[in-house]
Amino acid sequence: GLPHLSPTDPAAQALGYVEDTAQVSQAKYPNHKPSQDCSNCNFYQGAAGAPWGPCQLFPGKDVNAKGWCSAHATRK
Ligand code: SF4
């Protein structure tokens, strides 16, 4: 795997990335749904069931399968 994306990385912070979708601030991100996480995001490239995987928006890093950011787009 790749190095884990740090939630304190400026690019991660710009999109409100967290490693656990349950930690998302609903006040800050009212459109967030608890069912949304990286594993069901269109930009996620990790293997099914893997705890971490690459994201097209953060090249060279792995994101947490249970994570979330404000660019989340549900995979069709
Ligand atoms: Fe996770 Fe999708 Fe955001 Fe990438 S774009 S960090 S896969 S929610």
Backbone and ligand atoms as CSV (ligand in chain L), in Angstrom:
chain,resi,resn,atom,element,x,y,z
A,1,GLY,N,N,0.812,-1.216,0.000
A,1,GLY,CA,C,0.000,0.000,0.000
A,1,GLY,C,C,0.842,1.261,0.000
A,2,LEU,N,N,0.183,2.350,-0.202
A,2,LEU,CA,C,0.818,3.662,-0.225
A,2,LEU,C,C,0.804,4.263,1.172
A,3,PRO,N,N,1.572,5.342,1.388
A,3,PRO,CA,C,1.484,6.047,2.681
A,3,PRO,C,C,0.048,6.526,2.913
A,4,HIS,N,N,-0.371,6.499,4.165
A,4,HIS,CA,C,-1.729,6.951,4.480
A,4,HIS,C,C,-1.829,8.465,4.366
A,5,LEU,N,N,-2.909,8.919,3.766
A,5,LEU,CA,C,-3.178,10.355,3.708
A,5,LEU,C,C,-3.422,10.878,5.120
A,6,SER,N,N,-2.687,11.899,5.506
A,6,SER,CA,C,-2.897,12.494,6.824
A,6,SER,C,C,-4.084,13.455,6.779
A,7,PRO,N,N,-4.997,13.341,7.746
A,7,PRO,CA,C,-6.113,14.296,7.794
A,7,PRO,C,C,-5.644,15.737,7.982
A,8,THR,N,N,-4.396,15.922,8.443
A,8,THR,CA,C,-3.891,17.282,8.636
A,8,THR,C,C,-3.144,17.803,7.407
A,9,ASP,N,N,-3.001,16.962,6.390
A,9,ASP,CA,C,-2.421,17.419,5.129
A,9,ASP,C,C,-3.297,18.550,4.580
A,10,PRO,N,N,-2.706,19.651,4.113
A,10,PRO,CA,C,-3.534,20.775,3.628
A,10,PRO,C,C,-4.550,20.390,2.559
A,11,ALA,N,N,-4.148,19.504,1.637
A,11,ALA,CA,C,-5.092,19.088,0.589
A,11,ALA,C,C,-6.242,18.285,1.190
A,12,ALA,N,N,-5.935,17.467,2.200
A,12,ALA,CA,C,-6.972,16.689,2.886
A,12,ALA,C,C,-7.910,17.620,3.657
A,13,GLN,N,N,-7.323,18.583,4.347
A,13,GLN,CA,C,-8.136,19.524,5.124
A,13,GLN,C,C,-9.038,20.351,4.232
A,14,ALA,N,N,-8.536,20.683,3.038
A,14,ALA,CA,C,-9.340,21.505,2.121
A,14,ALA,C,C,-10.640,20.808,1.741
A,15,LEU,N,N,-10.610,19.469,1.749
A,15,LEU,CA,C,-11.812,18.713,1.403
A,15,LEU,C,C,-12.467,18.086,2.630
A,16,GLY,N,N,-11.986,18.441,3.813
A,16,GLY,CA,C,-12.609,17.936,5.040
A,16,GLY,C,C,-12.447,16.442,5.234
A,17,TYR,N,N,-11.319,15.882,4.747
A,17,TYR,CA,C,-11.097,14.436,4.864
A,17,TYR,C,C,-10.919,14.006,6.311
A,18,VAL,N,N,-11.606,12.945,6.676
A,18,VAL,CA,C,-11.426,12.290,7.973
A,18,VAL,C,C,-11.299,10.784,7.733
A,19,GLU,N,N,-10.670,10.094,8.680
A,19,GLU,CA,C,-10.449,8.654,8.520
A,19,GLU,C,C,-11.663,7.825,8.916
A,20,ASP,N,N,-12.660,8.461,9.504
A,20,ASP,CA,C,-13.871,7.748,9.940
A,20,ASP,C,C,-15.079,8.614,9.609
A,21,THR,N,N,-15.920,8.139,8.703
A,21,THR,CA,C,-17.078,8.926,8.271
A,21,THR,C,C,-17.989,9.302,9.436
A,22,ALA,N,N,-17.930,8.518,10.526
A,22,ALA,CA,C,-18.747,8.820,11.705
A,22,ALA,C,C,-18.288,10.097,12.408
A,23,GLN,N,N,-17.080,10.567,12.067
A,23,GLN,CA,C,-16.544,11.765,12.728
A,23,GLN,C,C,-16.844,13.047,11.962
A,24,VAL,N,N,-17.536,12.944,10.837
A,24,VAL,CA,C,-17.812,14.136,10.040
A,24,VAL,C,C,-18.755,15.070,10.788
A,25,SER,N,N,-18.444,16.347,10.763
A,25,SER,CA,C,-19.302,17.356,11.378
A,25,SER,C,C,-20.526,17.602,10.499
A,26,GLN,N,N,-21.702,17.239,11.009
A,26,GLN,CA,C,-22.923,17.482,10.235
A,26,GLN,C,C,-23.223,18.975,10.135
A,27,ALA,N,N,-22.741,19.730,11.125
A,27,ALA,CA,C,-22.943,21.171,11.078
A,27,ALA,C,C,-22.164,21.779,9.916
A,28,LYS,N,N,-20.942,21.263,9.724
A,28,LYS,CA,C,-20.085,21.801,8.667
A,28,LYS,C,C,-20.437,21.217,7.304
A,29,TYR,N,N,-20.868,19.948,7.302
A,29,TYR,CA,C,-21.180,19.260,6.053
A,29,TYR,C,C,-22.586,18.664,6.134
A,30,PRO,N,N,-23.623,19.511,6.019
A,30,PRO,CA,C,-25.002,19.037,6.213
A,30,PRO,C,C,-25.446,18.000,5.192
A,31,ASN,N,N,-24.778,17.922,4.061
A,31,ASN,CA,C,-25.165,16.932,3.054
A,31,ASN,C,C,-24.518,15.563,3.280
A,32,HIS,N,N,-23.633,15.481,4.255
A,32,HIS,CA,C,-22.990,14.195,4.569
A,32,HIS,C,C,-24.023,13.195,5.054
A,33,LYS,N,N,-23.879,11.949,4.575
A,33,LYS,CA,C,-24.724,10.865,5.064
A,33,LYS,C,C,-23.829,9.802,5.701
A,34,PRO,N,N,-24.260,9.230,6.831
A,34,PRO,CA,C,-23.426,8.228,7.504
A,34,PRO,C,C,-23.101,7.022,6.634
A,35,SER,N,N,-23.960,6.761,5.638
A,35,SER,CA,C,-23.723,5.611,4.753
A,35,SER,C,C,-22.588,5.869,3.758
A,36,GLN,N,N,-22.196,7.121,3.618
A,36,GLN,CA,C,-21.138,7.455,2.660
A,36,GLN,C,C,-19.770,7.213,3.276
A,37,ASP,N,N,-18.926,6.498,2.563
A,37,ASP,CA,C,-17.515,6.424,2.949
A,37,ASP,C,C,-16.676,6.190,1.699
A,38,CYS,N,N,-15.364,6.178,1.896
A,38,CYS,CA,C,-14.488,6.050,0.728
A,38,CYS,C,C,-14.758,4.770,-0.048
A,39,SER,N,N,-15.126,3.710,0.684
A,39,SER,CA,C,-15.293,2.418,-0.003
A,39,SER,C,C,-16.440,2.430,-1.003
A,40,ASN,N,N,-17.387,3.360,-0.865
A,40,ASN,CA,C,-18.470,3.425,-1.845
A,40,ASN,C,C,-18.426,4.720,-2.664
A,41,CYS,N,N,-17.225,5.299,-2.727
A,41,CYS,CA,C,-17.033,6.536,-3.489
A,41,CYS,C,C,-16.471,6.206,-4.871
A,42,ASN,N,N,-16.909,6.956,-5.840
A,42,ASN,CA,C,-16.487,6.741,-7.226
A,42,ASN,C,C,-14.993,6.976,-7.426
A,43,PHE,N,N,-14.359,7.740,-6.554
A,43,PHE,CA,C,-12.936,8.062,-6.704
A,43,PHE,C,C,-12.029,7.054,-6.003
A,44,TYR,N,N,-12.614,6.125,-5.258
A,44,TYR,CA,C,-11.828,5.149,-4.494
A,44,TYR,C,C,-11.392,4.024,-5.401
A,45,GLN,N,N,-10.132,3.599,-5.238
A,45,GLN,CA,C,-9.573,2.555,-6.101
A,45,GLN,C,C,-9.050,1.366,-5.301
A,46,GLY,N,N,-9.434,1.287,-4.044
A,46,GLY,CA,C,-8.973,0.175,-3.225
A,46,GLY,C,C,-9.726,-1.110,-3.546
A,47,ALA,N,N,-9.122,-2.216,-3.152
A,47,ALA,CA,C,-9.762,-3.512,-3.342
A,47,ALA,C,C,-10.937,-3.649,-2.375
A,48,ALA,N,N,-11.969,-4.367,-2.807
A,48,ALA,CA,C,-13.127,-4.593,-1.946
A,48,ALA,C,C,-12.679,-5.259,-0.653
A,49,GLY,N,N,-13.098,-4.723,0.468
A,49,GLY,CA,C,-12.778,-5.301,1.763
A,49,GLY,C,C,-11.451,-4.863,2.351
A,50,ALA,N,N,-10.613,-4.216,1.563
A,50,ALA,CA,C,-9.328,-3.738,2.080
A,50,ALA,C,C,-9.557,-2.514,2.971
A,51,PRO,N,N,-8.797,-2.376,4.050
A,51,PRO,CA,C,-9.019,-1.254,4.977
A,51,PRO,C,C,-8.546,0.089,4.437
A,52,TRP,N,N,-7.610,0.084,3.504
A,52,TRP,CA,C,-7.075,1.313,2.916
A,52,TRP,C,C,-6.952,1.117,1.413
A,53,GLY,N,N,-7.007,2.225,0.665
A,53,GLY,CA,C,-6.819,2.122,-0.772
A,53,GLY,C,C,-6.588,3.491,-1.381
A,54,PRO,N,N,-6.113,3.515,-2.622
A,54,PRO,CA,C,-5.857,4.785,-3.299
A,54,PRO,C,C,-7.146,5.543,-3.619
A,55,CYS,N,N,-7.004,6.859,-3.730
A,55,CYS,CA,C,-8.102,7.744,-4.142
A,55,CYS,C,C,-7.589,8.600,-5.284
A,56,GLN,N,N,-8.391,8.739,-6.324
A,56,GLN,CA,C,-7.970,9.520,-7.490
A,56,GLN,C,C,-7.686,10.977,-7.143
A,57,LEU,N,N,-8.279,11.489,-6.079
A,57,LEU,CA,C,-8.097,12.888,-5.719
A,57,LEU,C,C,-6.836,13.135,-4.904
A,58,PHE,N,N,-6.238,12.058,-4.366
A,58,PHE,CA,C,-5.041,12.208,-3.540
A,58,PHE,C,C,-3.956,11.262,-4.047
A,59,PRO,N,N,-3.346,11.600,-5.187
A,59,PRO,CA,C,-2.367,10.705,-5.805
A,59,PRO,C,C,-1.208,10.386,-4.863
A,60,GLY,N,N,-0.806,9.123,-4.863
A,60,GLY,CA,C,0.347,8.711,-4.066
A,60,GLY,C,C,0.030,8.395,-2.626
A,61,LYS,N,N,-1.251,8.471,-2.246
A,61,LYS,CA,C,-1.655,8.208,-0.861
A,61,LYS,C,C,-2.784,7.186,-0.835
A,62,ASP,N,N,-2.871,6.491,0.283
A,62,ASP,CA,C,-4.031,5.643,0.542
A,62,ASP,C,C,-4.975,6.366,1.496
A,63,VAL,N,N,-6.257,6.203,1.282
A,63,VAL,CA,C,-7.259,6.748,2.206
A,63,VAL,C,C,-7.949,5.590,2.918
A,64,ASN,N,N,-8.558,5.888,4.041
A,64,ASN,CA,C,-9.235,4.853,4.826
A,64,ASN,C,C,-10.554,4.475,4.157
A,65,ALA,N,N,-10.806,3.181,4.021
A,65,ALA,CA,C,-12.046,2.727,3.386
A,65,ALA,C,C,-13.281,3.267,4.105
A,66,LYS,N,N,-13.151,3.512,5.416
A,66,LYS,CA,C,-14.253,4.052,6.209
A,66,LYS,C,C,-14.198,5.577,6.309
A,67,GLY,N,N,-13.260,6.184,5.573
A,67,GLY,CA,C,-13.099,7.631,5.626
A,67,GLY,C,C,-14.129,8.359,4.772
A,68,TRP,N,N,-13.955,9.662,4.709
A,68,TRP,CA,C,-14.896,10.494,3.941
A,68,TRP,C,C,-14.250,11.836,3.670
A,69,CYS,N,N,-14.625,12.442,2.534
A,69,CYS,CA,C,-14.312,13.849,2.294
A,69,CYS,C,C,-15.471,14.456,1.517
A,70,SER,N,N,-15.447,15.787,1.413
A,70,SER,CA,C,-16.600,16.485,0.838
A,70,SER,C,C,-16.730,16.293,-0.671
A,71,ALA,N,N,-15.758,15.634,-1.295
A,71,ALA,CA,C,-15.871,15.327,-2.724
A,71,ALA,C,C,-16.528,13.970,-2.958
A,72,HIS,N,N,-17.003,13.343,-1.880
A,72,HIS,CA,C,-17.596,12.008,-2.011
A,72,HIS,C,C,-18.659,11.985,-3.109
A,73,ALA,N,N,-18.541,11.007,-3.996
A,73,ALA,CA,C,-19.527,10.792,-5.053
A,73,ALA,C,C,-19.882,9.312,-5.035
A,74,THR,N,N,-21.117,9.019,-4.729
A,74,THR,CA,C,-21.514,7.620,-4.601
A,74,THR,C,C,-21.322,6.877,-5.905
A,75,ARG,N,N,-20.659,5.757,-5.811
A,75,ARG,CA,C,-20.406,4.914,-6.976
A,75,ARG,C,C,-21.723,4.361,-7.503
A,76,LYS,N,N,-21.880,4.442,-8.812
A,76,LYS,CA,C,-23.120,3.956,-9.414
A,76,LYS,C,C,-23.070,2.451,-9.587
L,1,SF4,FE1,FE,-12.714,9.169,0.077
L,1,SF4,FE2,FE,-14.021,9.712,-2.172
L,1,SF4,FE3,FE,-13.007,11.697,-0.721
L,1,SF4,FE4,FE,-11.390,10.065,-2.043
L,1,SF4,S1,S,-12.902,11.483,-2.946
L,1,SF4,S2,S,-11.122,10.751,0.075
L,1,SF4,S3,S,-12.461,8.112,-1.891
L,1,SF4,S4,S,-14.669,10.284,-0.108
